Amino acid sequence: MGGDHGVAVTVPAALSFANREPDAELILVGMEDAIRAELKKHKAENHPRISVFHAPEIVTMDDPLEVALRRKKDSSMRVAINLVKEGQAQACVSAGNTGALMAISRYVLKTLPGVDRPAICTLIPNRQDKPTYMLDLGANVDCESHHLHQFALMGSALVAATEGKPKPTVGLLNVGEEDIKGNEVVKQTAALLRADHEKGVLNFYGNVEGNDIFKGTTDIVVCDGFVGNVVLKAAEGMAGFFKVVVTAEFKRNVLTMLAGLFARGALKAVSKRMNPSRYNGASLLGLRGLVFKSHGGADAYAYEWAIRRAYDAAKNNVLSRISTSIAELMPQSDAIPAPDNSTVVSA
């Protein structure tokens, strides 16, 4: 029910994904009448692997956290996360209010042992045509050094589990590569990460700058949520700006239109490679369950990618693997039990 478009996006995306992935089962959580009407529009009222779970309330994009967490206990967001907690679904996907999603997820699912704050992690395309994993992207705007340290540990565990890299490289986002640069929080974090590097716990590359994100200098870039969210929105804005400018220039006159015709194949490839929709679906790391956040303005194509990321994480048992890695990286913690192998996604 969340995001800018609600069921007009989420239901077609779920149908498309279910048709592409024959082993997936999806639970559509929200206002039953609205969901079934959208399913009927697509002639999928009786889809064998899609079910509807009624939730009478909706968390709006401008609901205060107190309302979302305390007063709307039957919201589609809360119900979907409860399905994960109860084991009826292995992952939750939402395009709704980010702050509410994080607060409800943390309240219902709790955090992994040794983790103080969950973090939002997403993939950003780089020059090497591979993703750069970046966190935090807005869950924690005020951080201390130990929080950033935990983000690095969680990010390392995630990339090790999903990319098959036992020691992924970690970069700390800063205003320069030199150790003397940055505020005190960044300097203290760097000291913690260097200590881990010397012990062989992390593969700490060192300080990185904003352009390193898109160069693919490191597998992971760590920062606080304020900086991360600004970087993410700026990158999305630049991608949209680039597309508008290129389109306008090729339509300027007959000659440029002809040039655009000849360059059509290359332009399509560039557009596909830079399309932020392909990277939609940020994971909420540090929770005792899989929760993925879709961009609120996502279309069906982008939302389907968010479902794909949640499904792949559940299918590859990422939660258990991250829990095990976190327990190894944080010796004082105990790993949580592994979820079962069936893969059901609530959206």
C-alpha positions as CSV (number, residue, x, y, z in Angstrom):
1,M,0.0,0.0,0.0
2,G,3.0,2.3,0.4
3,G,5.0,4.5,-1.9
4,D,3.7,7.1,-4.3
5,H,1.5,4.7,-6.3
6,G,0.4,1.9,-4.0
7,V,-1.2,-1.2,-5.5
8,A,-1.0,0.3,-9.1
9,V,2.8,-0.5,-8.8
10,T,3.2,-3.2,-6.2
11,V,0.6,-5.6,-7.6
12,P,1.8,-5.6,-11.2
13,A,5.4,-5.9,-9.9
14,A,4.5,-8.9,-7.8
15,L,2.7,-10.6,-10.7
16,S,5.6,-10.0,-13.0
17,F,8.1,-11.4,-10.5
18,A,5.9,-14.4,-9.7
19,N,5.7,-15.2,-13.4
20,R,9.4,-15.0,-13.8
21,E,10.3,-16.9,-10.7
22,P,8.2,-20.2,-10.5
23,D,9.5,-21.1,-7.0
24,A,8.4,-17.8,-5.4
25,E,5.3,-17.3,-3.3
26,L,4.1,-13.8,-2.5
27,I,1.8,-12.4,0.2
28,L,0.3,-9.1,-0.7
29,V,-0.5,-7.2,2.5
30,G,-2.9,-4.4,2.7
31,M,-6.5,-3.3,1.9
32,E,-7.9,-6.5,0.6
33,D,-10.6,-4.9,-1.7
34,A,-8.0,-2.6,-3.4
35,I,-5.5,-5.5,-3.9
36,R,-8.1,-7.9,-5.3
37,A,-9.4,-5.2,-7.6
38,E,-5.9,-4.7,-9.0
39,L,-5.4,-8.4,-9.4
40,K,-8.7,-8.6,-11.2
41,K,-7.6,-5.9,-13.6
42,H,-4.6,-8.0,-14.5
43,K,-6.8,-11.2,-14.7
44,A,-4.9,-12.8,-11.8
45,E,-7.5,-13.1,-9.1
46,N,-6.7,-16.8,-8.7
47,H,-2.9,-16.8,-9.1
48,P,-1.7,-20.1,-7.4
49,R,1.3,-18.5,-5.8
50,I,0.0,-15.1,-4.7
51,S,-2.2,-14.7,-1.6
52,V,-3.8,-11.6,0.0
53,F,-3.5,-10.8,3.7
54,H,-5.9,-8.1,4.8
55,A,-4.6,-5.1,6.9
56,P,-7.1,-2.4,7.6
57,E,-4.7,0.5,8.2
58,I,-2.0,2.3,6.2
59,V,1.1,4.2,7.4
60,T,1.2,7.3,5.3
61,M,4.4,9.0,4.1
62,D,3.9,11.9,6.6
63,D,2.7,9.9,9.6
64,P,4.9,10.7,12.7
65,L,6.8,7.7,14.1
66,E,4.6,7.7,17.2
67,V,1.5,7.2,15.1
68,A,3.0,4.5,12.9
69,L,4.5,2.6,15.8
70,R,2.0,2.9,18.6
71,R,-1.4,3.7,17.1
72,K,-1.4,1.9,13.7
73,K,-0.7,-1.6,15.0
74,D,-2.8,-3.1,12.1
75,S,-1.1,-1.2,9.3
76,S,0.0,-3.1,6.2
77,M,3.6,-2.4,7.2
78,R,3.3,-3.7,10.7
79,V,1.4,-6.8,9.5
80,A,3.9,-7.6,6.8
81,I,6.8,-7.4,9.3
82,N,4.9,-9.6,11.8
83,L,4.6,-12.2,9.1
84,V,8.4,-12.3,8.9
85,K,8.7,-12.5,12.7
86,E,6.2,-15.4,12.8
87,G,8.0,-17.2,10.0
88,Q,5.1,-17.0,7.6
89,A,7.3,-15.0,5.2
90,Q,11.1,-15.0,4.9
91,A,11.4,-11.3,3.8
92,C,9.4,-8.1,3.7
93,V,9.4,-5.5,0.9
94,S,7.9,-2.0,1.4
95,A,7.9,1.3,-0.5
96,G,6.4,3.1,2.4
97,N,7.6,5.6,5.0
98,T,11.3,4.8,5.5
99,G,11.5,6.1,9.1
100,A,8.4,4.1,10.1
101,L,9.6,1.0,8.3
102,M,12.9,1.1,10.3
103,A,11.2,1.9,13.6
104,I,8.6,-0.8,13.2
105,S,11.1,-3.4,12.0
106,R,13.4,-2.7,14.9
107,Y,10.6,-2.8,17.4
108,V,9.1,-6.1,16.0
109,L,12.1,-8.0,14.8
110,K,14.8,-6.6,17.2
111,T,18.4,-6.2,16.3
112,L,21.1,-8.9,16.0
113,P,23.3,-9.4,19.1
114,G,26.1,-6.9,19.1
115,V,24.3,-4.5,16.8
116,D,23.2,-1.1,18.3
117,R,21.5,0.4,15.3
118,P,20.3,-1.1,12.0
119,A,21.6,0.5,8.8
120,I,20.2,0.9,5.3
121,C,22.5,-0.5,2.7
122,T,22.0,-0.3,-1.1
123,L,23.9,-1.0,-4.3
124,I,25.3,1.9,-6.5
125,P,26.6,1.2,-10.0
126,N,30.3,1.9,-10.6
127,R,32.7,2.1,-13.6
128,Q,33.6,-1.6,-13.3
129,D,29.9,-2.5,-14.0
130,K,29.7,-3.9,-10.5
131,P,27.9,-2.6,-7.5
132,T,29.4,-0.5,-4.7
133,Y,27.6,-1.4,-1.4
134,M,27.0,1.8,0.6
135,L,25.7,2.3,4.1
136,D,24.1,4.0,6.0
137,L,21.7,5.7,3.7
138,G,19.4,7.5,6.1
139,A,18.5,5.4,9.1
140,N,21.0,7.0,11.4
141,V,21.7,10.7,10.8
142,D,23.8,11.2,14.0
143,C,26.4,8.5,14.5
144,E,29.3,7.8,16.8
145,S,32.4,6.0,15.8
146,H,31.3,2.6,17.1
147,H,28.1,2.8,15.0
148,L,30.1,3.4,11.8
149,H,32.4,0.5,12.9
150,Q,29.4,-1.8,13.2
151,F,28.1,-0.6,9.8
152,A,31.5,-1.7,8.3
153,L,31.2,-5.1,10.0
154,M,27.6,-5.7,8.8
155,G,28.4,-4.5,5.3
156,S,31.4,-6.8,5.1
157,A,29.3,-9.7,6.2
158,L,26.6,-8.9,3.6
159,V,29.0,-8.6,0.7
160,A,30.9,-11.8,1.8
161,A,27.6,-13.6,1.8
162,T,26.1,-12.2,-1.4
163,E,29.1,-11.7,-3.6
164,G,31.3,-14.6,-2.5
165,K,34.1,-12.4,-1.4
166,P,35.6,-13.6,2.0
167,K,37.4,-10.3,2.6
168,P,35.6,-7.4,0.7
169,T,37.3,-4.1,0.8
170,V,35.9,-1.4,3.1
171,G,36.3,2.3,2.5
172,L,35.4,5.1,5.0
173,L,33.8,8.1,3.2
174,N,35.7,11.3,4.1
175,V,36.6,14.7,2.7
176,G,40.0,13.4,1.7
177,E,42.2,10.3,1.7
178,E,44.7,11.6,4.3
179,D,44.4,10.3,7.8
180,I,44.5,13.8,9.2
181,K,41.3,14.9,7.4
182,G,37.7,14.6,8.5
183,N,35.9,15.2,11.8
184,E,36.6,13.4,15.0
185,V,34.0,10.7,14.5
186,V,35.5,9.7,11.1
187,K,39.1,9.8,12.6
188,Q,38.0,7.6,15.5
189,T,36.2,5.2,13.2
190,A,39.3,4.9,11.0
191,A,41.3,4.0,14.0
192,L,38.9,1.2,14.9
193,L,38.8,-0.1,11.3
194,R,42.6,0.0,11.0
195,A,42.8,-2.1,14.2
196,D,40.4,-4.6,12.7
197,H,42.5,-4.7,9.5
198,E,45.7,-5.5,11.5
199,K,43.8,-8.3,13.3
200,G,42.6,-9.7,9.9
201,V,38.9,-9.1,10.8
202,L,38.3,-6.5,8.1
203,N,39.9,-5.6,4.8
204,F,40.1,-1.8,5.4
205,Y,41.2,0.1,2.4
206,G,41.3,3.5,4.1
207,N,39.5,6.8,3.6
208,V,37.7,7.2,0.3
209,E,36.1,10.3,-1.4
210,G,32.8,10.7,-3.1
211,N,34.2,9.9,-6.6
212,D,35.5,6.6,-5.3
213,I,31.9,5.4,-5.0
214,F,31.5,5.4,-8.7
215,K,35.0,4.3,-9.5
216,G,34.4,1.1,-7.6
217,T,37.6,1.7,-5.5
218,T,36.2,-0.4,-2.7
219,D,33.4,-3.0,-2.4
220,I,31.8,-1.2,0.5
221,V,31.6,2.5,1.5
222,V,30.7,3.4,5.0
223,C,29.3,6.7,6.2
224,D,26.6,8.1,8.5
225,G,23.0,8.3,7.3
226,F,22.9,12.0,6.7
227,V,25.8,12.0,4.3
228,G,24.7,8.7,2.7
229,N,21.2,9.9,2.0
230,V,22.5,13.1,0.4
231,V,24.9,11.2,-1.8
232,L,22.2,8.8,-2.9
233,K,19.7,11.5,-3.8
234,A,22.4,13.5,-5.5
235,A,23.3,10.5,-7.6
236,E,19.7,9.8,-8.6
237,G,19.3,13.5,-9.5
238,M,22.4,13.5,-11.6
239,A,21.3,10.3,-13.5
240,G,18.0,11.9,-14.3
241,F,19.6,15.2,-15.3
242,F,22.1,13.4,-17.6
243,K,19.2,11.6,-19.3
244,V,17.2,14.8,-19.8
245,V,20.2,16.7,-21.2
246,V,21.3,14.0,-23.6
247,T,17.7,13.5,-24.9
248,A,17.3,17.3,-25.4
249,E,20.6,17.6,-27.2
250,F,19.9,14.8,-29.7
251,K,16.5,16.3,-30.4
252,R,17.9,19.8,-31.1
253,N,17.9,19.6,-34.9
254,V,17.8,17.2,-37.8
255,L,21.5,16.5,-37.7
256,T,21.6,15.7,-34.0
257,M,18.5,13.5,-34.4
258,L,20.3,11.6,-37.2
259,A,23.4,11.3,-34.9
260,G,21.1,10.0,-32.2
261,L,19.7,7.4,-34.5
262,F,23.2,6.1,-35.3
263,A,24.0,6.1,-31.6
264,R,20.8,4.5,-30.5
265,G,22.3,1.2,-29.5
266,A,25.0,2.8,-27.4
267,L,22.6,5.2,-25.8
268,K,20.3,2.3,-24.8
269,A,23.2,0.5,-23.3
270,V,24.3,3.6,-21.3
271,S,20.8,4.2,-20.1
272,K,20.4,0.6,-19.0
273,R,23.7,0.6,-17.2
274,M,23.0,3.9,-15.3
275,N,19.3,3.1,-14.7
276,P,18.8,3.5,-10.9
277,S,15.7,1.2,-11.1
278,R,18.0,-1.8,-11.6
279,Y,19.5,-1.1,-8.1
280,N,16.3,-0.5,-6.3
281,G,15.8,-2.3,-3.0
282,A,17.9,-1.4,0.0
283,S,18.4,-3.9,2.8
284,L,17.9,-3.0,6.5
285,L,20.9,-4.6,8.0
286,G,21.2,-5.6,11.6
287,L,17.7,-7.0,12.1
288,R,16.6,-10.5,13.1
289,G,14.7,-10.7,9.8
290,L,15.0,-9.6,6.2
291,V,13.4,-6.3,5.4
292,F,13.9,-4.4,2.1
293,K,13.0,-0.8,1.3
294,S,12.0,0.2,-2.2
295,H,12.2,3.8,-3.4
296,G,8.8,5.5,-2.7
297,G,8.6,6.7,-6.3
298,A,9.5,3.4,-7.9
299,D,7.5,2.1,-10.9
300,A,6.6,-1.5,-11.4
301,Y,10.0,-2.4,-13.0
302,A,11.9,-0.9,-10.1
303,Y,9.7,-2.4,-7.5
304,E,10.2,-5.8,-9.1
305,W,13.9,-5.4,-8.6
306,A,13.3,-4.8,-4.9
307,I,11.3,-8.0,-4.7
308,R,14.2,-9.8,-6.5
309,R,16.7,-8.6,-4.0
310,A,14.6,-9.8,-1.1
311,Y,13.9,-13.1,-2.7
312,D,17.6,-13.7,-3.5
313,A,18.6,-12.8,0.0
314,A,16.0,-15.3,1.5
315,K,16.8,-18.0,-1.1
316,N,20.6,-17.8,-0.4
317,N,20.1,-17.8,3.4
318,V,21.7,-14.4,3.7
319,L,20.3,-13.7,7.2
320,S,21.8,-16.8,8.7
321,R,25.1,-16.2,7.0
322,I,25.3,-12.6,8.1
323,S,24.4,-13.6,11.6
324,T,27.2,-16.1,11.7
325,S,29.6,-13.6,10.3
326,I,28.6,-11.0,12.8
327,A,29.1,-13.5,15.6
328,E,32.6,-14.1,14.3
329,L,33.4,-10.5,13.9
330,M,31.8,-9.6,17.2
331,P,32.9,-12.4,19.5
332,Q,30.5,-11.2,22.3
333,S,27.5,-12.0,20.2
334,D,25.6,-15.2,19.6
335,A,24.2,-16.0,16.1
336,I,20.5,-16.3,15.7
337,P,18.9,-19.5,14.5
338,A,18.8,-20.0,10.8
339,P,15.4,-19.5,9.1
340,D,13.7,-22.3,7.2
341,N,14.5,-22.9,3.5
342,S,11.1,-22.0,2.1
343,T,11.0,-18.6,0.4
344,V,7.9,-16.4,0.9
345,V,8.0,-12.7,0.5
346,S,5.4,-10.3,1.9
347,A,5.0,-7.0,0.0
